[in-house]
Structure formats: C-alpha cells, structure tokens
Amino acid sequence: MKIGQQIIDFMNEHHLLTLAASKVNAPYYCNVFYVYDAANNQLIFPSNTKT
C-alpha cells in the first residue's frame, strides 16, 4: 500500500501516538512514542520485553 507524502511527512514530524480503546463502556488509553520506518511502512514502538 502506498502512503501519501503528506502522511509520511506528518509521521516523521511527530513521534507521540495516543492509543485508545474501550471495554464495557470504560475508556482505556495510553501514550506511546514511535518512529516511522518508511522503508517497511511501519511504526516502531519501544516496549519493555516483559510486557
């Protein structure tokens, strides 16, 4: 899938993502830092290996 240049520029300029979901009408969210890997068209998130 080809991504538009405006989206690529946006993802390279920003590095914080808010991830949100809900379960039984209760919201859950967290902020995560990311790096965009354009060569593989993916976001890379740091994480503890125990999570």
mmCIF entry with sequence, helices, sheets and N, C-alpha, C, O atoms, coordinates in Angstrom:
data_MODEL
# 
_entry.id   MODEL 
# 
_entity.id                         1 
_entity.type                       polymer 
_entity.pdbx_number_of_molecules   1 
# 
_entity_poly.entity_id                      1 
_entity_poly.type                           'polypeptide(L)' 
_entity_poly.nstd_linkage                   no 
_entity_poly.nstd_monomer                   no 
_entity_poly.pdbx_seq_one_letter_code       MKIGQQIIDFMNEHHLLTLAASKVNAPYYCNVFYVYDAANNQLIFPSNTKT 
_entity_poly.pdbx_seq_one_letter_code_can   MKIGQQIIDFMNEHHLLTLAASKVNAPYYCNVFYVYDAANNQLIFPSNTKT 
_entity_poly.pdbx_strand_id                 A 
# 
loop_
_entity_poly_seq.entity_id 
_entity_poly_seq.num 
_entity_poly_seq.mon_id 
_entity_poly_seq.hetero 
1 1  MET n 
1 2  LYS n 
1 3  ILE n 
1 4  GLY n 
1 5  GLN n 
1 6  GLN n 
1 7  ILE n 
1 8  ILE n 
1 9  ASP n 
1 10 PHE n 
1 11 MET n 
1 12 ASN n 
1 13 GLU n 
1 14 HIS n 
1 15 HIS n 
1 16 LEU n 
1 17 LEU n 
1 18 THR n 
1 19 LEU n 
1 20 ALA n 
1 21 ALA n 
1 22 SER n 
1 23 LYS n 
1 24 VAL n 
1 25 ASN n 
1 26 ALA n 
1 27 PRO n 
1 28 TYR n 
1 29 TYR n 
1 30 CYS n 
1 31 ASN n 
1 32 VAL n 
1 33 PHE n 
1 34 TYR n 
1 35 VAL n 
1 36 TYR n 
1 37 ASP n 
1 38 ALA n 
1 39 ALA n 
1 40 ASN n 
1 41 ASN n 
1 42 GLN n 
1 43 LEU n 
1 44 ILE n 
1 45 PHE n 
1 46 PRO n 
1 47 SER n 
1 48 ASN n 
1 49 THR n 
1 50 LYS n 
1 51 THR n 
# 
_struct_asym.id          A 
_struct_asym.entity_id   1 
# 
_struct_conf.conf_type_id            HELX_P 
_struct_conf.id                      HELX_P1 
_struct_conf.pdbx_PDB_helix_id       AA1 
_struct_conf.beg_label_comp_id       GLN 
_struct_conf.beg_label_asym_id       A 
_struct_conf.beg_label_seq_id        5 
_struct_conf.pdbx_beg_PDB_ins_code   ? 
_struct_conf.end_label_comp_id       GLU 
_struct_conf.end_label_asym_id       A 
_struct_conf.end_label_seq_id        13 
_struct_conf.pdbx_end_PDB_ins_code   ? 
_struct_conf.beg_auth_comp_id        GLN 
_struct_conf.beg_auth_asym_id        A 
_struct_conf.beg_auth_seq_id         5 
_struct_conf.end_auth_comp_id        GLU 
_struct_conf.end_auth_asym_id        A 
_struct_conf.end_auth_seq_id         13 
_struct_conf.pdbx_PDB_helix_class    1 
_struct_conf.details                 ? 
_struct_conf.pdbx_PDB_helix_length   9 
# 
_struct_conf_type.id          HELX_P 
_struct_conf_type.criteria    ? 
_struct_conf_type.reference   ? 
# 
loop_
_struct_sheet.id 
_struct_sheet.type 
_struct_sheet.number_strands 
_struct_sheet.details 
AA1 ? 2 ? 
AA2 ? 2 ? 
# 
loop_
_struct_sheet_order.sheet_id 
_struct_sheet_order.range_id_1 
_struct_sheet_order.range_id_2 
_struct_sheet_order.offset 
_struct_sheet_order.sense 
AA1 1 2 ? anti-parallel 
AA2 1 2 ? anti-parallel 
# 
loop_
_struct_sheet_range.sheet_id 
_struct_sheet_range.id 
_struct_sheet_range.beg_label_comp_id 
_struct_sheet_range.beg_label_asym_id 
_struct_sheet_range.beg_label_seq_id 
_struct_sheet_range.pdbx_beg_PDB_ins_code 
_struct_sheet_range.end_label_comp_id 
_struct_sheet_range.end_label_asym_id 
_struct_sheet_range.end_label_seq_id 
_struct_sheet_range.pdbx_end_PDB_ins_code 
_struct_sheet_range.beg_auth_comp_id 
_struct_sheet_range.beg_auth_asym_id 
_struct_sheet_range.beg_auth_seq_id 
_struct_sheet_range.end_auth_comp_id 
_struct_sheet_range.end_auth_asym_id 
_struct_sheet_range.end_auth_seq_id 
AA1 1 LEU A 16 ? LYS A 23 ? LEU A 16 LYS A 23 
AA1 2 ALA A 26 ? PHE A 33 ? ALA A 26 PHE A 33 
AA2 1 VAL A 35 ? ASP A 37 ? VAL A 35 ASP A 37 
AA2 2 GLN A 42 ? ILE A 44 ? GLN A 42 ILE A 44 
# 
loop_
_atom_site.group_PDB 
_atom_site.id 
_atom_site.type_symbol 
_atom_site.label_atom_id 
_atom_site.label_alt_id 
_atom_site.label_comp_id 
_atom_site.label_asym_id 
_atom_site.label_entity_id 
_atom_site.label_seq_id 
_atom_site.pdbx_PDB_ins_code 
_atom_site.Cartn_x 
_atom_site.Cartn_y 
_atom_site.Cartn_z 
_atom_site.occupancy 
_atom_site.B_iso_or_equiv 
_atom_site.pdbx_formal_charge 
_atom_site.auth_seq_id 
_atom_site.auth_comp_id 
_atom_site.auth_asym_id 
_atom_site.auth_atom_id 
_atom_site.pdbx_PDB_model_num 
ATOM 1   N N  . MET A 1 1  ? 0.837   -1.170 0.000  1.00 0.00 ? 1  MET A N  1 
ATOM 2   C CA . MET A 1 1  ? 0.000   0.000  0.000  1.00 0.00 ? 1  MET A CA 1 
ATOM 3   C C  . MET A 1 1  ? 0.889   1.243  0.000  1.00 0.00 ? 1  MET A C  1 
ATOM 4   O O  . MET A 1 1  ? 1.792   1.362  0.828  1.00 0.00 ? 1  MET A O  1 
ATOM 5   N N  . LYS A 1 2  ? 0.641   2.141  -0.900 1.00 0.00 ? 2  LYS A N  1 
ATOM 6   C CA . LYS A 1 2  ? 1.414   3.376  -0.982 1.00 0.00 ? 2  LYS A CA 1 
ATOM 7   C C  . LYS A 1 2  ? 0.753   4.438  -0.105 1.00 0.00 ? 2  LYS A C  1 
ATOM 8   O O  . LYS A 1 2  ? -0.462  4.633  -0.146 1.00 0.00 ? 2  LYS A O  1 
ATOM 9   N N  . ILE A 1 3  ? 1.582   5.118  0.686  1.00 0.00 ? 3  ILE A N  1 
ATOM 10  C CA . ILE A 1 3  ? 1.097   6.153  1.590  1.00 0.00 ? 3  ILE A CA 1 
ATOM 11  C C  . ILE A 1 3  ? 1.437   7.513  0.997  1.00 0.00 ? 3  ILE A C  1 
ATOM 12  O O  . ILE A 1 3  ? 2.530   7.703  0.463  1.00 0.00 ? 3  ILE A O  1 
ATOM 13  N N  . GLY A 1 4  ? 0.505   8.462  1.088  1.00 0.00 ? 4  GLY A N  1 
ATOM 14  C CA . GLY A 1 4  ? 0.722   9.798  0.564  1.00 0.00 ? 4  GLY A CA 1 
ATOM 15  C C  . GLY A 1 4  ? 1.853   10.515 1.287  1.00 0.00 ? 4  GLY A C  1 
ATOM 16  O O  . GLY A 1 4  ? 2.093   10.271 2.469  1.00 0.00 ? 4  GLY A O  1 
ATOM 17  N N  . GLN A 1 5  ? 2.537   11.387 0.586  1.00 0.00 ? 5  GLN A N  1 
ATOM 18  C CA . GLN A 1 5  ? 3.685   12.097 1.134  1.00 0.00 ? 5  GLN A CA 1 
ATOM 19  C C  . GLN A 1 5  ? 3.292   12.966 2.328  1.00 0.00 ? 5  GLN A C  1 
ATOM 20  O O  . GLN A 1 5  ? 4.085   13.117 3.257  1.00 0.00 ? 5  GLN A O  1 
ATOM 21  N N  . GLN A 1 6  ? 2.091   13.536 2.324  1.00 0.00 ? 6  GLN A N  1 
ATOM 22  C CA . GLN A 1 6  ? 1.660   14.365 3.457  1.00 0.00 ? 6  GLN A CA 1 
ATOM 23  C C  . GLN A 1 6  ? 1.575   13.530 4.737  1.00 0.00 ? 6  GLN A C  1 
ATOM 24  O O  . GLN A 1 6  ? 1.929   14.010 5.814  1.00 0.00 ? 6  GLN A O  1 
ATOM 25  N N  . ILE A 1 7  ? 1.113   12.302 4.625  1.00 0.00 ? 7  ILE A N  1 
ATOM 26  C CA . ILE A 1 7  ? 1.025   11.424 5.798  1.00 0.00 ? 7  ILE A CA 1 
ATOM 27  C C  . ILE A 1 7  ? 2.429   11.050 6.270  1.00 0.00 ? 7  ILE A C  1 
ATOM 28  O O  . ILE A 1 7  ? 2.703   11.058 7.471  1.00 0.00 ? 7  ILE A O  1 
ATOM 29  N N  . ILE A 1 8  ? 3.312   10.725 5.339  1.00 0.00 ? 8  ILE A N  1 
ATOM 30  C CA . ILE A 1 8  ? 4.696   10.387 5.692  1.00 0.00 ? 8  ILE A CA 1 
ATOM 31  C C  . ILE A 1 8  ? 5.368   11.565 6.384  1.00 0.00 ? 8  ILE A C  1 
ATOM 32  O O  . ILE A 1 8  ? 6.050   11.382 7.392  1.00 0.00 ? 8  ILE A O  1 
ATOM 33  N N  . ASP A 1 9  ? 5.185   12.764 5.857  1.00 0.00 ? 9  ASP A N  1 
ATOM 34  C CA . ASP A 1 9  ? 5.775   13.959 6.473  1.00 0.00 ? 9  ASP A CA 1 
ATOM 35  C C  . ASP A 1 9  ? 5.234   14.154 7.888  1.00 0.00 ? 9  ASP A C  1 
ATOM 36  O O  . ASP A 1 9  ? 5.994   14.456 8.808  1.00 0.00 ? 9  ASP A O  1 
ATOM 37  N N  . PHE A 1 10 ? 3.932   13.982 8.062  1.00 0.00 ? 10 PHE A N  1 
ATOM 38  C CA . PHE A 1 10 ? 3.315   14.133 9.374  1.00 0.00 ? 10 PHE A CA 1 
ATOM 39  C C  . PHE A 1 10 ? 3.905   13.132 10.368 1.00 0.00 ? 10 PHE A C  1 
ATOM 40  O O  . PHE A 1 10 ? 4.254   13.499 11.490 1.00 0.00 ? 10 PHE A O  1 
ATOM 41  N N  . MET A 1 11 ? 4.014   11.876 9.957  1.00 0.00 ? 11 MET A N  1 
ATOM 42  C CA . MET A 1 11 ? 4.519   10.844 10.860 1.00 0.00 ? 11 MET A CA 1 
ATOM 43  C C  . MET A 1 11 ? 5.998   11.048 11.184 1.00 0.00 ? 11 MET A C  1 
ATOM 44  O O  . MET A 1 11 ? 6.450   10.660 12.261 1.00 0.00 ? 11 MET A O  1 
ATOM 45  N N  . ASN A 1 12 ? 6.744   11.641 10.281 1.00 0.00 ? 12 ASN A N  1 
ATOM 46  C CA . ASN A 1 12 ? 8.149   11.949 10.558 1.00 0.00 ? 12 ASN A CA 1 
ATOM 47  C C  . ASN A 1 12 ? 8.317   13.179 11.446 1.00 0.00 ? 12 ASN A C  1 
ATOM 48  O O  . ASN A 1 12 ? 9.322   13.303 12.145 1.00 0.00 ? 12 ASN A O  1 
ATOM 49  N N  . GLU A 1 13 ? 7.354   14.079 11.427 1.00 0.00 ? 13 GLU A N  1 
ATOM 50  C CA . GLU A 1 13 ? 7.424   15.298 12.241 1.00 0.00 ? 13 GLU A CA 1 
ATOM 51  C C  . GLU A 1 13 ? 6.927   15.079 13.662 1.00 0.00 ? 13 GLU A C  1 
ATOM 52  O O  . GLU A 1 13 ? 7.291   15.832 14.565 1.00 0.00 ? 13 GLU A O  1 
ATOM 53  N N  . HIS A 1 14 ? 6.104   14.066 13.873 1.00 0.00 ? 14 HIS A N  1 
ATOM 54  C CA . HIS A 1 14 ? 5.526   13.791 15.188 1.00 0.00 ? 14 HIS A CA 1 
ATOM 55  C C  . HIS A 1 14 ? 5.994   12.425 15.664 1.00 0.00 ? 14 HIS A C  1 
ATOM 56  O O  . HIS A 1 14 ? 6.302   11.551 14.853 1.00 0.00 ? 14 HIS A O  1 
ATOM 57  N N  . HIS A 1 15 ? 6.046   12.241 16.978 1.00 0.00 ? 15 HIS A N  1 
ATOM 58  C CA . HIS A 1 15 ? 6.554   10.971 17.494 1.00 0.00 ? 15 HIS A CA 1 
ATOM 59  C C  . HIS A 1 15 ? 5.791   10.475 18.706 1.00 0.00 ? 15 HIS A C  1 
ATOM 60  O O  . HIS A 1 15 ? 6.285   9.629  19.451 1.00 0.00 ? 15 HIS A O  1 
ATOM 61  N N  . LEU A 1 16 ? 4.579   11.000 18.908 1.00 0.00 ? 16 LEU A N  1 
ATOM 62  C CA . LEU A 1 16 ? 3.763   10.574 20.036 1.00 0.00 ? 16 LEU A CA 1 
ATOM 63  C C  . LEU A 1 16 ? 2.384   10.190 19.521 1.00 0.00 ? 16 LEU A C  1 
ATOM 64  O O  . LEU A 1 16 ? 1.750   10.952 18.792 1.00 0.00 ? 16 LEU A O  1 
ATOM 65  N N  . LEU A 1 17 ? 1.930   9.014  19.902 1.00 0.00 ? 17 LEU A N  1 
ATOM 66  C CA . LEU A 1 17 ? 0.629   8.490  19.479 1.00 0.00 ? 17 LEU A CA 1 
ATOM 67  C C  . LEU A 1 17 ? -0.198  8.195  20.720 1.00 0.00 ? 17 LEU A C  1 
ATOM 68  O O  . LEU A 1 17 ? 0.312   7.628  21.686 1.00 0.00 ? 17 LEU A O  1 
ATOM 69  N N  . THR A 1 18 ? -1.472  8.577  20.700 1.00 0.00 ? 18 THR A N  1 
ATOM 70  C CA . THR A 1 18 ? -2.381  8.189  21.766 1.00 0.00 ? 18 THR A CA 1 
ATOM 71  C C  . THR A 1 18 ? -3.204  7.020  21.255 1.00 0.00 ? 18 THR A C  1 
ATOM 72  O O  . THR A 1 18 ? -3.924  7.136  20.263 1.00 0.00 ? 18 THR A O  1 
ATOM 73  N N  . LEU A 1 19 ? -3.091  5.906  21.937 1.00 0.00 ? 19 LEU A N  1 
ATOM 74  C CA . LEU A 1 19 ? -3.790  4.677  21.587 1.00 0.00 ? 19 LEU A CA 1 
ATOM 75  C C  . LEU A 1 19 ? -4.984  4.558  22.519 1.00 0.00 ? 19 LEU A C  1 
ATOM 76  O O  . LEU A 1 19 ? -4.825  4.641  23.737 1.00 0.00 ? 19 LEU A O  1 
ATOM 77  N N  . ALA A 1 20 ? -6.182  4.365  21.969 1.00 0.00 ? 20 ALA A N  1 
ATOM 78  C CA . ALA A 1 20 ? -7.382  4.333  22.807 1.00 0.00 ? 20 ALA A CA 1 
ATOM 79  C C  . ALA A 1 20 ? -8.282  3.165  22.423 1.00 0.00 ? 20 ALA A C  1 
ATOM 80  O O  . ALA A 1 20 ? -8.353  2.757  21.264 1.00 0.00 ? 20 ALA A O  1 
ATOM 81  N N  . ALA A 1 21 ? -8.963  2.642  23.435 1.00 0.00 ? 21 ALA A N  1 
ATOM 82  C CA . ALA A 1 21 ? -9.925  1.549  23.235 1.00 0.00 ? 21 ALA A CA 1 
ATOM 83  C C  . ALA A 1 21 ? -10.954 1.641  24.363 1.00 0.00 ? 21 ALA A C  1 
ATOM 84  O O  . ALA A 1 21 ? -10.796 2.431  25.294 1.00 0.00 ? 21 ALA A O  1 
ATOM 85  N N  . SER A 1 22 ? -11.988 0.839  24.274 1.00 0.00 ? 22 SER A N  1 
ATOM 86  C CA . SER A 1 22 ? -12.959 0.790  25.364 1.00 0.00 ? 22 SER A CA 1 
ATOM 87  C C  . SER A 1 22 ? -13.422 -0.643 25.565 1.00 0.00 ? 22 SER A C  1 
ATOM 88  O O  . SER A 1 22 ? -13.422 -1.456 24.641 1.00 0.00 ? 22 SER A O  1 
ATOM 89  N N  . LYS A 1 23 ? -13.816 -0.927 26.798 1.00 0.00 ? 23 LYS A N  1 
ATOM 90  C CA . LYS A 1 23 ? -14.359 -2.236 27.141 1.00 0.00 ? 23 LYS A CA 1 
ATOM 91  C C  . LYS A 1 23 ? -15.471 -1.996 28.151 1.00 0.00 ? 23 LYS A C  1 
ATOM 92  O O  . LYS A 1 23 ? -15.253 -1.365 29.185 1.00 0.00 ? 23 LYS A O  1 
ATOM 93  N N  . VAL A 1 24 ? -16.641 -2.491 27.854 1.00 0.00 ? 24 VAL A N  1 
ATOM 94  C CA . VAL A 1 24 ? -17.824 -2.307 28.691 1.00 0.00 ? 24 VAL A CA 1 
ATOM 95  C C  . VAL A 1 24 ? -18.001 -0.805 28.987 1.00 0.00 ? 24 VAL A C  1 
ATOM 96  O O  . VAL A 1 24 ? -18.204 -0.403 30.133 1.00 0.00 ? 24 VAL A O  1 
ATOM 97  N N  . ASN A 1 25 ? -17.919 -0.005 27.943 1.00 0.00 ? 25 ASN A N  1 
ATOM 98  C CA . ASN A 1 25 ? -18.090 1.453  28.014 1.00 0.00 ? 25 ASN A CA 1 
ATOM 99  C C  . ASN A 1 25 ? -17.098 2.162  28.933 1.00 0.00 ? 25 ASN A C  1 
ATOM 100 O O  . ASN A 1 25 ? -17.357 3.291  29.350 1.00 0.00 ? 25 ASN A O  1 
ATOM 101 N N  . ALA A 1 26 ? -15.988 1.539  29.256 1.00 0.00 ? 26 ALA A N  1 
ATOM 102 C CA . ALA A 1 26 ? -14.932 2.177  30.038 1.00 0.00 ? 26 ALA A CA 1 
ATOM 103 C C  . ALA A 1 26 ? -13.745 2.448  29.111 1.00 0.00 ? 26 ALA A C  1 
ATOM 104 O O  . ALA A 1 26 ? -13.203 1.516  28.517 1.00 0.00 ? 26 ALA A O  1 
ATOM 105 N N  . PRO A 1 27 ? -13.341 3.701  28.983 1.00 0.00 ? 27 PRO A N  1 
ATOM 106 C CA . PRO A 1 27 ? -12.226 4.010  28.082 1.00 0.00 ? 27 PRO A CA 1 
ATOM 107 C C  . PRO A 1 27 ? -10.875 3.668  28.700 1.00 0.00 ? 27 PRO A C  1 
ATOM 108 O O  . PRO A 1 27 ? -10.665 3.808  29.905 1.00 0.00 ? 27 PRO A O  1 
ATOM 109 N N  . TYR A 1 28 ? -9.990  3.226  27.862 1.00 0.00 ? 28 TYR A N  1 
ATOM 110 C CA . TYR A 1 28 ? -8.602  2.965  28.237 1.00 0.00 ? 28 TYR A CA 1 
ATOM 111 C C  . TYR A 1 28 ? -7.740  3.664  27.193 1.00 0.00 ? 28 TYR A C  1 
ATOM 112 O O  . TYR A 1 28 ? -8.042  3.629  26.000 1.00 0.00 ? 28 TYR A O  1 
ATOM 113 N N  . TYR A 1 29 ? -6.677  4.293  27.645 1.00 0.00 ? 29 TYR A N  1 
ATOM 114 C CA . TYR A 1 29 ? -5.791  4.931  26.682 1.00 0.00 ? 29 TYR A CA 1 
ATOM 115 C C  . TYR A 1 29 ? -4.365  4.981  27.230 1.00 0.00 ? 29 TYR A C  1 
ATOM 116 O O  . TYR A 1 29 ? -4.134  4.894  28.436 1.00 0.00 ? 29 TYR A O  1 
ATOM 117 N N  . CYS A 1 30 ? -3.434  5.123  26.316 1.00 0.00 ? 30 CYS A N  1 
ATOM 118 C CA . CYS A 1 30 ? -2.041  5.297  26.697 1.00 0.00 ? 30 CYS A CA 1 
ATOM 119 C C  . CYS A 1 30 ? -1.341  6.092  25.598 1.00 0.00 ? 30 CYS A C  1 
ATOM 120 O O  . CYS A 1 30 ? -1.753  6.078  24.438 1.00 0.00 ? 30 CYS A O  1 
ATOM 121 N N  . ASN A 1 31 ? -0.302  6.767  25.981 1.00 0.00 ? 31 ASN A N  1 
ATOM 122 C CA . ASN A 1 31 ? 0.529   7.494  25.030 1.00 0.00 ? 31 ASN A CA 1 
ATOM 123 C C  . ASN A 1 31 ? 1.785   6.671  24.777 1.00 0.00 ? 31 ASN A C  1 
ATOM 124 O O  . ASN A 1 31 ? 2.393   6.146  25.709 1.00 0.00 ? 31 ASN A O  1 
ATOM 125 N N  . VAL A 1 32 ? 2.164   6.565  23.522 1.00 0.00 ? 32 VAL A N  1 
ATOM 126 C CA . VAL A 1 32 ? 3.366   5.818  23.166 1.00 0.00 ? 32 VAL A CA 1 
ATOM 127 C C  . VAL A 1 32 ? 4.195   6.632  22.173 1.00 0.00 ? 32 VAL A C  1 
ATOM 128 O O  . VAL A 1 32 ? 3.651   7.307  21.299 1.00 0.00 ? 32 VAL A O  1 
ATOM 129 N N  . PHE A 1 33 ? 5.492   6.557  22.319 1.00 0.00 ? 33 PHE A N  1 
ATOM 130 C CA . PHE A 1 33 ? 6.395   7.166  21.349 1.00 0.00 ? 33 PHE A CA 1 
ATOM 131 C C  . PHE A 1 33 ? 6.601   6.181  20.202 1.00 0.00 ? 33 PHE A C  1 
ATOM 132 O O  . PHE A 1 33 ? 6.555   4.966  20.396 1.00 0.00 ? 33 PHE A O  1 
ATOM 133 N N  . TYR A 1 34 ? 6.828   6.717  19.015 1.00 0.00 ? 34 TYR A N  1 
ATOM 134 C CA . TYR A 1 34 ? 7.059   5.861  17.855 1.00 0.00 ? 34 TYR A CA 1 
ATOM 135 C C  . TYR A 1 34 ? 8.086   6.494  16.928 1.00 0.00 ? 34 TYR A C  1 
ATOM 136 O O  . TYR A 1 34 ? 8.365   7.691  16.997 1.00 0.00 ? 34 TYR A O  1 
ATOM 137 N N  . VAL A 1 35 ? 8.634   5.662  16.066 1.00 0.00 ? 35 VAL A N  1 
ATOM 138 C CA . VAL A 1 35 ? 9.468   6.094  14.948 1.00 0.00 ? 35 VAL A CA 1 
ATOM 139 C C  . VAL A 1 35 ? 8.858   5.461  13.709 1.00 0.00 ? 35 VAL A C  1 
ATOM 140 O O  . VAL A 1 35 ? 8.501   4.283  13.718 1.00 0.00 ? 35 VAL A O  1 
ATOM 141 N N  . TYR A 1 36 ? 8.741   6.240  12.650 1.00 0.00 ? 36 TYR A N  1 
ATOM 142 C CA . TYR A 1 36 ? 8.195   5.718  11.401 1.00 0.00 ? 36 TYR A CA 1 
ATOM 143 C C  . TYR A 1 36 ? 9.324   5.154  10.549 1.00 0.00 ? 36 TYR A C  1 
ATOM 144 O O  . TYR A 1 36 ? 10.303  5.843  10.262 1.00 0.00 ? 36 TYR A O  1 
ATOM 145 N N  . ASP A 1 37 ? 9.179   3.906  10.150 1.00 0.00 ? 37 ASP A N  1 
ATOM 146 C CA . ASP A 1 37 ? 10.142  3.227  9.281  1.00 0.00 ? 37 ASP A CA 1 
ATOM 147 C C  . ASP A 1 37 ? 9.562   3.236  7.866  1.00 0.00 ? 37 ASP A C  1 
ATOM 148 O O  . ASP A 1 37 ? 8.756   2.377  7.508  1.00 0.00 ? 37 ASP A O  1 
ATOM 149 N N  . ALA A 1 38 ? 9.981   4.215  7.073  1.00 0.00 ? 38 ALA A N  1 
ATOM 150 C CA . ALA A 1 38 ? 9.424   4.384  5.726  1.00 0.00 ? 38 ALA A CA 1 
ATOM 151 C C  . ALA A 1 38 ? 9.767   3.211  4.804  1.00 0.00 ? 38 ALA A C  1 
ATOM 152 O O  . ALA A 1 38 ? 8.966   2.845  3.943  1.00 0.00 ? 38 ALA A O  1 
ATOM 153 N N  . ALA A 1 39 ? 10.938  2.629  4.978  1.00 0.00 ? 39 ALA A N  1 
ATOM 154 C CA . ALA A 1 39 ? 11.355  1.529  4.101  1.00 0.00 ? 39 ALA A CA 1 
ATOM 155 C C  . ALA A 1 39 ? 10.414  0.332  4.215  1.00 0.00 ? 39 ALA A C  1 
ATOM 156 O O  . ALA A 1 39 ? 10.167  -0.363 3.230  1.00 0.00 ? 39 ALA A O  1 
ATOM 157 N N  . ASN A 1 40 ? 9.891   0.095  5.414  1.00 0.00 ? 40 ASN A N  1 
ATOM 158 C CA . ASN A 1 40 ? 8.989   -1.035 5.635  1.00 0.00 ? 40 ASN A CA 1 
ATOM 159 C C  . ASN A 1 40 ? 7.560   -0.605 5.906  1.00 0.00 ? 40 ASN A C  1 
ATOM 160 O O  . ASN A 1 40 ? 6.705   -1.442 6.194  1.00 0.00 ? 40 ASN A O  1 
ATOM 161 N N  . ASN A 1 41 ? 7.287   0.704  5.817  1.00 0.00 ? 41 ASN A N  1 
ATOM 162 C CA . ASN A 1 41 ? 5.957   1.264  6.034  1.00 0.00 ? 41 ASN A CA 1 
ATOM 163 C C  . ASN A 1 41 ? 5.349   0.775  7.350  1.00 0.00 ? 41 ASN A C  1 
ATOM 164 O O  . ASN A 1 41 ? 4.251   0.219  7.377  1.00 0.00 ? 41 ASN A O  1 
ATOM 165 N N  . GLN A 1 42 ? 6.092   0.997  8.440  1.00 0.00 ? 42 GLN A N  1 
ATOM 166 C CA . GLN A 1 42 ? 5.605   0.542  9.740  1.00 0.00 ? 42 GLN A CA 1 
ATOM 167 C C  . GLN A 1 42 ? 6.014   1.519  10.838 1.00 0.00 ? 42 GLN A C  1 
ATOM 168 O O  . GLN A 1 42 ? 6.969   2.283  10.694 1.00 0.00 ? 42 GLN A O  1 
ATOM 169 N N  . LEU A 1 43 ? 5.271   1.472  11.929 1.00 0.00 ? 43 LEU A N  1 
ATOM 170 C CA . LEU A 1 43 ? 5.609   2.243  13.116 1.00 0.00 ? 43 LEU A CA 1 
ATOM 171 C C  . LEU A 1 43 ? 6.344   1.327  14.078 1.00 0.00 ? 43 LEU A C  1 
ATOM 172 O O  . LEU A 1 43 ? 5.976   0.163  14.235 1.00 0.00 ? 43 LEU A O  1 
ATOM 173 N N  . ILE A 1 44 ? 7.373   1.841  14.716 1.00 0.00 ? 44 ILE A N  1 
ATOM 174 C CA . ILE A 1 44 ? 8.143   1.077  15.690 1.00 0.00 ? 44 ILE A CA 1 
ATOM 175 C C  . ILE A 1 44 ? 7.933   1.721  17.050 1.00 0.00 ? 44 ILE A C  1 
ATOM 176 O O  . ILE A 1 44 ? 8.168   2.917  17.223 1.00 0.00 ? 44 ILE A O  1 
ATOM 177 N N  . PHE A 1 45 ? 7.488   0.920  18.018 1.00 0.00 ? 45 PHE A N  1 
ATOM 178 C CA . PHE A 1 45 ? 7.222   1.376  19.372 1.00 0.00 ? 45 PHE A CA 1 
ATOM 179 C C  . PHE A 1 45 ? 8.228   0.770  20.332 1.00 0.00 ? 45 PHE A C  1 
ATOM 180 O O  . PHE A 1 45 ? 8.516   -0.423 20.238 1.00 0.00 ? 45 PHE A O  1 
ATOM 181 N N  . PRO A 1 46 ? 8.772   1.557  21.256 1.00 0.00 ? 46 PRO A N  1 
ATOM 182 C CA . PRO A 1 46 ? 9.618   0.962  22.295 1.00 0.00 ? 46 PRO A CA 1 
ATOM 183 C C  . PRO A 1 46 ? 8.729   0.254  23.316 1.00 0.00 ? 46 PRO A C  1 
ATOM 184 O O  . PRO A 1 46 ? 7.618   0.705  23.594 1.00 0.00 ? 46 PRO A O  1 
ATOM 185 N N  . SER A 1 47 ? 9.205   -0.821 23.858 1.00 0.00 ? 47 SER A N  1 
ATOM 186 C CA . SER A 1 47 ? 8.414   -1.558 24.836 1.00 0.00 ? 47 SER A CA 1 
ATOM 187 C C  . SER A 1 47 ? 9.335   -2.365 25.736 1.00 0.00 ? 47 SER A C  1 
ATOM 188 O O  . SER A 1 47 ? 10.437  -2.754 25.348 1.00 0.00 ? 47 SER A O  1 
ATOM 189 N N  . ASN A 1 48 ? 8.858   -2.602 26.933 1.00 0.00 ? 48 ASN A N  1 
ATOM 190 C CA . ASN A 1 48 ? 9.556   -3.461 27.859 1.00 0.00 ? 48 ASN A CA 1 
ATOM 191 C C  . ASN A 1 48 ? 9.388   -4.901 27.384 1.00 0.00 ? 48 ASN A C  1 
ATOM 192 O O  . ASN A 1 48 ? 8.286   -5.283 26.991 1.00 0.00 ? 48 ASN A O  1 
ATOM 193 N N  . THR A 1 49 ? 10.421  -5.691 27.407 1.00 0.00 ? 49 THR A N  1 
ATOM 194 C CA . THR A 1 49 ? 10.319  -7.076 26.939 1.00 0.00 ? 49 THR A CA 1 
ATOM 195 C C  . THR A 1 49 ? 9.429   -7.939 27.827 1.00 0.00 ? 49 THR A C  1 
ATOM 196 O O  . THR A 1 49 ? 9.036   -9.034 27.424 1.00 0.00 ? 49 THR A O  1 
ATOM 197 N N  . LYS A 1 50 ? 9.104   -7.464 29.028 1.00 0.00 ? 50 LYS A N  1 
ATOM 198 C CA . LYS A 1 50 ? 8.235   -8.220 29.946 1.00 0.00 ? 50 LYS A CA 1 
ATOM 199 C C  . LYS A 1 50 ? 6.754   -7.873 29.791 1.00 0.00 ? 50 LYS A C  1 
ATOM 200 O O  . LYS A 1 50 ? 5.915   -8.420 30.507 1.00 0.00 ? 50 LYS A O  1 
ATOM 201 N N  . THR A 1 51 ? 6.423   -6.964 28.858 1.00 0.00 ? 51 THR A N  1 
ATOM 202 C CA . THR A 1 51 ? 5.004   -6.600 28.678 1.00 0.00 ? 51 THR A CA 1 
ATOM 203 C C  . THR A 1 51 ? 4.435   -7.239 27.438 1.00 0.00 ? 51 THR A C  1 
ATOM 204 O O  . THR A 1 51 ? 3.260   -7.045 27.128 1.00 0.00 ? 51 THR A O  1 
# 
